[in-house]
Amino acid sequence: MDYQKRQKRFWHPMSSAAAGHTAPTVVIARGDGNYVWDVEGHRMLDGVGGLWNVNVGHNRPEVKAAIARQMDELSYYQTFDGVAHPRVYDLADRLCEMFKQEDMQRVMFGSGGSDAVETALKMARQYWVAAGQPSRTKFLSLRNGYHGVHVGGTSIGGNGVYHYNHGPLLPGCVQLDTPWLYRNPWGCEDPQQLVEHCIRQLEEVIGFHGAQTIAAFVAEPVQGAGGLIVPPADYWQRVRAVLDRHGILLIADEVVTGFGRTGSMLGSRGWGVVADILCLAKGISAGYVPLGATMYNSRIAQAIEQGEGFSSVIMHGYTYSGHPLACAASLAVLDIVEAEDLPANAARVGRDLLEQLLPLKAGFETVGDVRGKGLMLALDLVTDKESRTPLDPGKGFAARVADAARRRGVLVRAIANKVVMSPPLTLTPSEADLIAHTLREALQECCRDSPSIA
């Protein structure tokens, strides 16, 4: 079947729906290990990891067997009205054990990252109601941050393209500047000075709004979709200290960074920071069955469970909260993550891949920056290295680089003017070599064909 001629009756997320938008569709037919094949049989290394989430690779027999066993036992039941099933007990226990050093005591399940963030925002507000400070309703977050597509997550998101068609959004959401060494409003290139600027701004914003109005600060330990921005090493610890001084909750959006992608089991753990609420998804089930989770420490759990009146009632949840198949898949995935120590592999192989990609900055005029942490990496494309002027996404150069890499057997992702990599955490050193070699060839081809851009 020629899928390029087949009528599409669906819209692609984050893509133009205009009638004249005719970009070819990459139709993936199957996957195995760290590779996928399109409908024409073209084999490609999955340098995107599905969408930041196929952390253990495709077609793992252990995960498929766990899902099949659960289907034979119970495919679905709900967790409302005092009802549960064995796997939701098992997974809640497993997660609390994995994150006991963060003092995580309770979990609420959903179907993905957007659910996890929305749940975190609502329950943070409920915490303050239960704690007797209902005026704490505002959320602080970072520019360039991405927190999913529900109204709450969109409202705290720090990129306007997600806002334009969907306003007005949730009031009381305040964005601060991102600790981005490559591009920041202070023109600062020293990591420590950048942190000082960011912390001073945080203190000023809290002072202006009043700590008594602020529920939580929400951020990704490493920003993903907003540009793969790695903060300076002590940024998170400094933020945590400010929040503690003002009694503000810290919500770590670990949807992408959780379960090993940055080289630690949690991105926040890698920075030596403990959050009050964790938003988890993607790697929790590695894409086998949709699942998200929001976890709460004892401070949150005790306040809500001991709250007076209606403040102890959880008026939130989803039809598929704690879905049996998703829980079974997650338990099998987490077995693999721990048994194969995938966080350590992500740190080791990611470091080697970054070292191989760094020379691209010197080798190509259009590569302004190369950055990453663990198996989250990106090339930042520019029109002028000295001014760091971003390449116009409308030129399509990043997409052409991704297309050239795909033709050579490596899938990477073009996000605006960046080329992003998030391969499975099972990536081998030889596969990292392949990604680096392929991207060099793809850039050479695209710069040769588009000399005015390069």
Secondary structure, DSSP 8 states (H G I E B T S, - for coil): --TTTS---S--TTS---TT-------EEEEEBTEEEETT--EEEETTHHHHT-TT-B--HHHHHHHHHHHHH-S-----TT---HHHHHHHHHHHHHTGGGTEEEEEEESSHHHHHHHHHHHHHHHHHHTT-TT--EEEEETT----SSHHHHHH-S-GGGTTTT-S--SSEEEE----SSS-TT----HHHHHHHHHHHHHHHHHHH-GGGEEEEEE-SSB-TTT-B---TTHHHHHHHHHHHHT-EEEEE-TTTTTTTTSSSSHHHHTT---SEEEE-GGGTTTSS--EEEEEEHHHHHHHHT-SGGGG------TTTT-HHHHHHHHHHHHHHHHTTHHHHHHHHHHHHHHHHTHHHHH-TTEEEEEEETTEEEEEEEEETTTTEE--GGG-HHHHHHHHHHHTTEE-EEETTEEEE---TT--HHHHHHHHHHHHHHHHHHHHH-TTT-
